[in-house]
Amino acid sequence: FEFARSVDGDWECQHMGEQMVAMLAGSWQNIKKKRKGGQRDDRLPELTRVAGGFKSWSEAHNGEWGAWCGIGEGAADPEPLQSSDDADVWRAELDPGTNTMVYRHIRTGRCTKVRPRGQRIIVDKLTTASASAPGAAPSDVTSGIAAGTACFTPTPVEPALFESSDDEDSEVEEQRRDQQAREASDLAEREFAQDACDLCRAVLVEPLRLARCRCALCACCMERTVRYTRQCPACGEGVDVDGKVPAQAGGTEEWLERLRMQNSSPDLEAQQDYLLQLQLARTRVTRILLEYGSISKSDGSKTSYTSFVRVVSVAGASASVKGVIEKVDFNINPGYSKPTATSKEPKSKQLGFAFEYAMARSYPCWMTIHFQGALGLPKVLLEFDVQERPKVARRIVIQLPSNEKGGFRASDTISFDAALPRNGWIRCAGIGGRQAEVEYLPEPGADETSAHYAAPGPVFAYMPSIVRETKRSATARGRSSGGAGSGSGSSSRGPSGQRHRSTSRPSRPSSRSSNDN
């Protein structure tokens, strides 16, 4: 409230009380839903006196409102506050809840269990046991208190600022439960009717509804992301694991059965072919899953950052290679080729190879990963910047053919841009081609996320032998389901990353094939 003191005087002293009560009354429907909403609290007048400055509320003016604006004072007129003699006057009362003596300041309403020293104390309706008998002489007040025989008339309990009945509370609770039930029913209906992937927007094939966030992903997107990243690519929520695979949310049996019974369509068949390629590739390659990131914690005037990289799992023929990683170089000054530190052994099972350094600000910490020579893999340079968050971790899948070495020289290096940490893939060719392909997976919520996953990933780049095997498998499956005349066929990706299709299957929709990565 705006006012000019030269014109309106002590406006806040005259009107603050009634304005606050008016605001409370206007918001009562929301207040009464709160715990103890509308009930009187002795601490509240102390809080309101802060407004307007200490002096404004510590000196008596003309006509200001008393504590609680006079509510609950009964029929009696409130004691005048204008007199300066009342500045240090207290009233002794008996608290009926605890049966103990309390002292209440007449002007401010402040309540304390400790007798104010050197202050004037008023005791209302004080009688002694002897005075209560007929004809007994009144006793001295002080002696009565000292003897412990004083009898006080309890101060009437004042009603709550706003009355609330049990019926009203039960009605509000019932409305809340009804609202929750309606929302749960609406969510169940939407989930049952869903037939498109929350990530790539394609038709759902062998879908997974994540238990924690309840996002629905097709099996193709799950093979590219959740199986390895353990993070929902649509919303960024963590993923619950059942055994070694992401957990399916409960209550999805009818939804899954409905999707299994859906009619065949070109989009559905294209998704099924793509899933076949992804699943076959997983059985024909070696995949090394790495996790990298940083941990930060306060260290006096600086922040201690720990950069780390570790091997999460190895699947395929290379799983027999002991150690997988030979060493990791950490370099906080990428302008110089000499590393700041080299770790030849994992520091811990949780972090793996780690390097700790304290600085007043974040800094680049490039990590060069040297693999065991038996793998024939290039060095992987993670161009990483430490993060100020307590912990940041992302994952990279390194793929190479199971029956072949990588064919790279010891001097070959593949760079992975991780200045902003993200998940990704590095697909390496076998003997005959020192080639590698890097795929960066967009962070959840990014503008390009849906477009990136709408196009099939480069699963078979530089791997023509698997492409041929995939073609034969898909063709055999087409013959077993009725041959070319039944609308079946195959779809695969060649070494150059382009899609190759047989003439017996309808083409994949252009929205799914216009942006091959």
For each residue, the residues with C-beta under 8 A, 3 or more apart:
1: 11 12 15 19
2:
3: 7 8 11 12
4: 7 8
5: 8 9 10 11
6:
7: 3 4
8: 3 4 5 11
9: 5 14
10: 5 13 14 56 61 64
11: 1 3 5 8 14 15
12: 1 3 15 16 51 52 56
13: 10 16 52 56 57 61 64
14: 9 10 11 61 63 64
15: 1 11 12 18 19
16: 12 13 19 20 48 51 52 65
17: 20 21 64 65 69
18: 15 21 22 65 69
19: 1 15 16 22 23
20: 16 17 23 24 48 69
21: 17 18 24 25 69 71
22: 18 19 25 26
23: 19 20 26 27
24: 20 21 27 28 31 161 162
25: 21 22 28 162
26: 22 23
27: 23 24 30 31
28: 24 25 31 32 38 162
29: 32 33
30: 27 33 34
31: 24 27 28 34 37 38 162
32: 28 29 37 38 162 164 168 169 172
33: 29 30 37 172
34: 30 31 37
35:
36: 39 41
37: 31 32 33 34 162 164
38: 28 31 32 160 161 162 163 164
39: 36 160 161
40: 44 68 72 158 160 161
41: 36 44
42: 45 109 111
43: 46 47
44: 40 41 47 48 68
45: 42 48 49 67 68 108 109 110
46: 43 49 50 110
47: 43 44 50
48: 16 20 44 45 51
49: 45 46 57 58 108
50: 46 47 54 57
51: 12 16 48 57
52: 12 13 16 56 57
53: 56 57
54: 50 57 58
55: 58 59
56: 10 12 13 52 53 59
57: 13 49 50 51 52 53 54
58: 49 54 55
59: 55 56
60: 64 81 82 83 84 86 87 107
61: 10 13 14 64 82
62: 82
63: 14
64: 10 13 14 17 60 61 81
65: 16 17 18 69 70
66: 69 70 73 78 81 107 109
67: 45 108 109
68: 40 44 45 71 72 109 158 161
69: 17 18 20 21 65 66
70: 65 66 73 78
71: 21 68 158 159 161
72: 40 68 158 159
73: 66 70 76 78 158
74: 156
75:
76: 73
77:
78: 66 70 73 81
79: 86 106
80: 83 86
81: 60 64 66 78 86 107
82: 60 61 62
83: 60 80 86
84: 60 87
85: 89
86: 60 79 80 81 83 89 106 107
87: 60 84 107
88: 116 119 120
89: 85 86 105 106 107 119 120 121 122
90: 103 104 105 106 116 119 120 121 122
91: 103 104 106 121 122 123 124
92: 101 102 103 121 122 123 124 152
93: 101 102 103 104 124 152 154 155
94: 99 100 101 102 152 154 155
95: 98 99 100 101 102
96: 99 154 155 157
97:
98: 95
99: 94 95 96
100: 94 95 113
101: 92 93 94 95 113 115
102: 92 93 94 95 111 112 113
103: 90 91 92 93 111 112 113 114 115 116 121
104: 90 91 93 109 110 111
105: 89 90 108 109 110 111
106: 79 86 89 90 91 122
107: 60 66 81 86 87 89
108: 45 49 67 105
109: 42 45 66 67 68 104 105
110: 45 46 104 105
111: 42 102 103 104 105
112: 102 103 116
113: 100 101 102 103
114: 103
115: 101 103 121
116: 88 90 103 112 119 121
117:
118:
119: 88 89 90 116
120: 88 89 90
121: 89 90 91 92 103 115 116
122: 89 90 91 92 106
123: 91 92 126 141 145 150 152
124: 91 92 93 152 153 155
125: 152 153
126: 123 141 144 150 151 152
127: 131 132 138 150 151
128: 131 132 138 139 144 147 149 150 151
129: 132 133 149 151
130: 133 136 137 139 149
131: 127 128 136 137 138 139
132: 127 128 129 136 151
133: 129 130 136
134:
135:
136: 130 131 132 133
137: 130 131
138: 127 128 131
139: 128 130 131 143 144 149
140: 143 144
141: 123 126 144 145 150
142: 145 146
143: 139 140 146 147
144: 126 128 139 140 141 147 149 150
145: 123 141 142 148 150
146: 142 143
147: 128 143 144 150
148: 145
149: 128 129 130 139 144
150: 123 126 127 128 141 144 145 147
151: 126 127 128 129 132
152: 92 93 94 123 124 125 126
153: 124 125
154: 93 94 96
155: 93 94 96 124
156: 74
157: 96
158: 40 68 71 72 73
159: 71 72 163
160: 38 39 40 163 164
161: 24 38 39 40 68 71
162: 24 25 28 31 32 37 38
163: 38 159 160
164: 32 37 38 160 168 169
165: 168 169
166: 169 170
167: 170 171
168: 32 164 165 171 172
169: 32 164 165 166 172 173
170: 166 167 173 174
171: 167 168 174 175
172: 32 33 168 169 175 176
173: 169 170 176 177
174: 170 171 177 178
175: 171 172 178 179
176: 172 173 179 180
177: 173 174 180 181
178: 174 175 181 182
179: 175 176 182 183
180: 176 177 183 184
181: 177 178 184 185
182: 178 179 185 186
183: 179 180 186 187
184: 180 181 187 188
185: 181 182 188 189
186: 182 183 189 190
187: 183 184 190 191
188: 184 185 191 192 251
189: 185 186 192 193
190: 186 187 193 194
191: 187 188 194 209 214 216 252 255
192: 188 189 254 255 258
193: 189 190
194: 190 191 204 216 255
195: 203 204 259 262
196: 201 202 203 204
197: 200 201 202 203 204 207 216 217 218 220 221
198: 215 216 217 234
199: 215 217 218 221 225 233 234 449 450 453
200: 197 218 220 221 450 453 454
201: 196 197 450 454
202: 196 197 218 220 267 271 454 512
203: 195 196 197 218 265 267 268 271
204: 194 195 196 197 207 216 218 259
205: 218 219 220 268 271 272 275
206: 218 219 275
207: 197 204 216 217 218 219 256 259
208: 216 217 219 222 226 246 248
209: 191 214 215 216 217 248 249 252 255
210: 213 214 215 216 217 226 232 237 239 240 246 247 249
211: 214 240 247 248 249 250
212: 232 237 238 239 240
213: 210 232 234 235 237
214: 191 209 210 211 249
215: 198 199 209 210 232 234 235 237
216: 191 194 197 198 204 207 208 209 210
217: 197 198 199 207 208 209 210 221 222 225 226 232 233 234
218: 197 199 200 202 203 204 205 206 207 221 222 271 275
219: 205 206 207 208 222 223 275 278
220: 197 200 202 205 223 224 271 274 275 278 456
221: 197 199 200 217 218 224 225 226 233 453
222: 208 217 218 219 225 226 227 246
223: 219 220 227 275 278 279 282
224: 220 221 227 278 441 453 457
225: 199 217 221 222 228 229 231 233 423 441 453
226: 208 210 217 221 222 229 230 231 232 233 239 246
227: 222 223 224 245 246
228: 225 287 289 395 397 423
229: 225 226 233 394 395 423 441
230: 226 238 239 241 246 395
231: 225 226 236 237 238 239 423 444
232: 210 212 213 215 217 226 235 236 237 238 239 444
233: 199 217 221 225 226 229 441 442 444 449 453
234: 198 199 213 215 217 444 449
235: 213 215 232 444 445
236: 231 232 443 444 445
237: 210 212 213 215 231 232
238: 212 230 231 232
239: 210 212 226 230 231 232 246 247
240: 210 211 212 246 247
241: 230 244 245 246 247
242: 245 246 247 248
243:
244: 241
245: 227 241 242
246: 208 210 222 226 227 230 239 240 241 242
247: 210 211 239 240 241 242
248: 208 209 211 242 252
249: 209 210 211 214 252
250: 211
251: 188
252: 191 209 248 249 255 256
253: 256 257
254: 192 257 258
255: 191 192 194 209 252 258 259
256: 207 252 253 259 260
257: 253 254 260 261
258: 192 254 255 261 262
259: 195 204 207 255 256 262
260: 256 257
261: 257 258
262: 195 258 259 268
263:
264: 268 269 487
265: 203 268 269
266: 269 270 505 506 507 508 509
267: 202 203 270 271 508 509 512
268: 203 205 262 264 265 271 272
269: 264 265 266 272 273 487 488 489 505 506
270: 266 267 273 274 491 505 506 508 509 512
271: 202 203 205 218 220 267 268 274 275
272: 205 268 269 275 276
273: 269 270 276 277 474 489 490 491 492 505
274: 220 270 271 277 278 456 491
275: 205 206 218 219 220 223 271 272 278 279
276: 272 273 279 280 470 473 474 477
277: 273 274 280 281 459 460 470 491 492 493
278: 219 220 223 224 274 275 281 282 459
279: 223 275 276 282 283
280: 276 277 283 284 466 469 470 473
281: 277 278 284 285 459 460 463 466
282: 223 278 279 285 287 315
283: 279 280
284: 280 281 401 402 463 466 469
285: 281 282 316 399 400 401 402 463 466
286: 314 315 316 317 318 319 399 400 401 402
287: 228 282 314 315 316 397 398 399
288: 311 313 314 318 324 397 398 399
289: 228 311 312 313 314 315 395 396 397 398
290: 309 310 311 312 369 380 395 396 397 398
291: 309 310 312 352 393 394 395 396
292: 307 308 309 310 367 382 384 393 394 395 396 418 421
293: 307 308 387 391 392 393 394 421
294: 305 306 307 308 365 384 386 387 391 392
295: 305 306 308 351 390 391
296: 303 304 305 306 386 387 388 389 390 391
297: 303 304 390
298: 303 304
299: 302 303 304 358
300:
301: 360
302: 299 358 359 360
303: 296 297 298 299 358 359 360 361 362 388
304: 296 297 298 299 356 357 358
305: 294 295 296 356 357 358 359 362 363 365 386
306: 294 295 296 351 354 355 356
307: 292 293 294 330 354 355 356 357 365 367 384 386
308: 292 293 294 295 347 351 352 353 354 355
309: 290 291 292 325 328 352 353 367 369 382
310: 290 291 292 346 350 351 352 353
311: 288 289 290 314 324 325 352
312: 289 290 291 395
313: 288 289
314: 286 287 288 289 311 318 319 321 324
315: 282 286 287 289 319
316: 285 286 287 319 402
317: 286 320 402 403
318: 286 288 314 321 324 375 400 402
319: 286 314 315 316
320: 317
321: 314 318 324 372 374 375
322: 372
323: 326 372
324: 288 311 314 318 321 371 372 375
325: 309 311 328 352 353 369 370 371 372
326: 323 344 370 371 372 373
327: 342 343 344 353 370
328: 309 325 342 343 353 367 368 369 370
329: 339 341 342 367 368 370
330: 307 339 340 341 342 343 355 365 366 367
331: 334 336 338 339 340 365 366 367 368
332: 340 357 363 364 365 366
333: 336 340
334: 331 364 366 383
335:
336: 331 333
337:
338: 331
339: 329 330 331 342 368
340: 330 331 332 333 355 357
341: 329 330 355
342: 327 328 329 330 339
343: 327 328 330 346 347 353 354 355
344: 326 327
345: 353
346: 310 343 349 351 352 353 354
347: 308 343 351 352 353 354
348: 351 352 354
349: 346 352
350: 310
351: 295 306 308 310 346 347 348 354
352: 291 308 309 310 311 325 346 347 348 349
353: 308 309 310 325 327 328 343 345 346 347
354: 306 307 308 343 346 347 348 351
355: 306 307 308 330 340 341 343 365
356: 304 305 306 307
357: 304 305 307 332 340 363 365
358: 299 302 303 304 305
359: 302 303 305 362 363
360: 301 302 303
361: 303
362: 303 305 359 385 386 387 388
363: 305 332 357 359 385 386
364: 332 334 383 384 385 386 419
365: 294 305 307 330 331 332 355 357 384 385 386
366: 330 331 332 334 381 382 383 384
367: 292 307 309 328 329 330 331 381 382 384
368: 328 329 331 339 379 380 381 382 413
369: 290 309 325 328 379 380 381 382
370: 325 326 327 328 329 379
371: 324 325 326 375 377 379 380
372: 321 322 323 324 325 326 375
373: 326 376 410
374: 321 405
375: 318 321 324 371 372 400 405 406
376: 373 400 405 406 407 408
377: 371 380 398 400 406 408 428
378: 406 408 409 412 413 414 428 434 436
379: 368 369 370 371 410 412 413 414
380: 290 368 369 371 377 396 398 413 414 416 426
381: 366 367 368 369 413 414 415 416
382: 292 309 366 367 368 369 396 416 418
383: 334 364 366 415 416 417 418 419
384: 292 294 307 364 365 366 367 418 419 421
385: 362 363 364 365 418 419 420
386: 294 296 305 307 362 363 364 365
387: 293 294 296 362 392 421
388: 296 303 362
389: 296 392
390: 295 296 297
391: 293 294 295 296
392: 293 294 387 389 421
393: 291 292 293 421
394: 229 291 292 293 418 421 422 423 424
395: 228 229 230 289 290 291 292 312 423
396: 289 290 291 292 380 382 416 423 424 425 426
397: 228 287 288 289 290 424 425 426
398: 287 288 289 290 377 380 425 426 428
399: 285 286 287 288 425 426 427 428
400: 285 286 318 375 376 377 404 405 406 427 428 429 430
401: 284 285 286 404 429 430 463 465 466
402: 284 285 286 316 317 318
403: 317 430
404: 400 401 407 430 431
405: 374 375 376 400 430 431
406: 375 376 377 378 400 428 429 430
407: 376 404 429 430 431 432 433 434
408: 376 377 378 412 428 434 436
409: 378 412 434
410: 373 379
411:
412: 378 379 408 409 434
413: 368 378 379 380 381
414: 378 379 380 381 426 436 438
415: 381 383
416: 380 381 382 383 396 424 426 438
417: 383 440
418: 292 382 383 384 385 394 421 422
419: 364 383 384 385
420: 385 443
421: 292 293 384 387 392 393 394 418
422: 394 418 440 441 442 443
423: 225 228 229 231 394 395 396 440 441
424: 394 396 397 416 438 439 440 441
425: 396 397 398 399 437 438 439 441 457
426: 380 396 397 398 399 414 416 436 437 438 439
427: 399 400 436 437 439 458 461 462
428: 377 378 398 399 400 406 408 435 436 462
429: 400 401 406 407 432 433 434 435 436 461 462 463
430: 400 401 403 404 405 406 407 433 462 463
431: 404 405 407
432: 407 429
433: 407 429 430 462
434: 378 407 408 409 412 429
435: 428 429 462
436: 378 408 414 426 427 428 429
437: 425 426 427 458 461 462
438: 414 416 424 425 426
439: 424 425 426 427 457 458 517
440: 417 422 423 424
441: 224 225 229 233 422 423 424 425 452
442: 233 422 446 448 449 452
443: 236 420 422 446 449
444: 231 232 233 234 235 236 449
445: 235 236 449
446: 442 443 449
447:
448: 442 451 452
449: 199 233 234 442 443 444 445 446 452 453
450: 199 200 201 453 454
451: 448 454 455 515
452: 441 442 448 449 455 517
453: 199 200 221 224 225 233 449 450
454: 200 201 202 450 451 511 512 515
455: 451 452 512 513 514 515 516 517
456: 220 274 459 493 499 512 513 516
457: 224 425 439 517
458: 427 437 439 461 493 497 516 517
459: 277 278 281 456 493
460: 277 281 463 464 466 467 470 492 493 494 495
461: 427 429 437 458 493 495 496 497
462: 427 428 429 430 433 435 437 495
463: 281 284 285 401 429 430 460 466 467 495
464: 460 467 468 494 495
465: 401 468 469
466: 280 281 284 285 401 460 463 469 470
467: 460 463 464 470 471 492 493 494 495 500
468: 464 465 471 472
469: 280 284 465 466 472 473
470: 276 277 280 460 466 467 473 474 490 492
471: 467 468 474 475 490 492 500 502
472: 468 469 475 476
473: 276 280 469 470 476 477 490
474: 273 276 470 471 477 478 489 490 491 492 502
475: 471 472 478 479 489 490 502
476: 472 473 479 480
477: 276 473 474 480 481 488 490
478: 474 475 481 482 483 484 486 488 489 490 502 504 505
479: 475 476 482 483 488
480: 476 477
481: 477 478 486 488
482: 478 479 485 486 487 488
483: 478 479 486 488 504
484: 478 488 489 503 504
485: 482
486: 478 481 482 483
487: 264 269 482 504 505 506
488: 269 477 478 479 481 482 483 484 504 505
489: 269 273 474 475 478 484 501 502 503 504 505 506
490: 273 470 471 473 474 475 477 478 501 502 504 505
491: 270 273 274 277 474 499 500 501 502 505 508
492: 273 277 460 467 470 471 474 499 500 501
493: 277 456 458 459 460 461 467 497 498 499 500 516
494: 460 464 467 497 498 499 500
495: 460 461 462 463 464 467
496: 461
497: 458 461 493 494 516 517
498: 493 494 516
499: 456 491 492 493 494 508 513 516
500: 467 471 491 492 493 494
501: 489 490 491 492 505 507 508
502: 471 474 475 478 489 490 491 505
503: 484 489
504: 478 483 484 487 488 489 490
505: 266 269 270 273 478 487 488 489 490 491 501 502
506: 266 269 270 487 489
507: 266 501 513
508: 266 267 270 491 499 501 512 513
509: 266 267 270 512 513
510: 513 514
511: 454 514
512: 202 267 270 454 455 456 508 509
513: 455 456 499 507 508 509 510 516
514: 455 510 511
515: 451 454 455
516: 455 456 458 493 497 498 499 513
517: 439 452 455 457 458 497
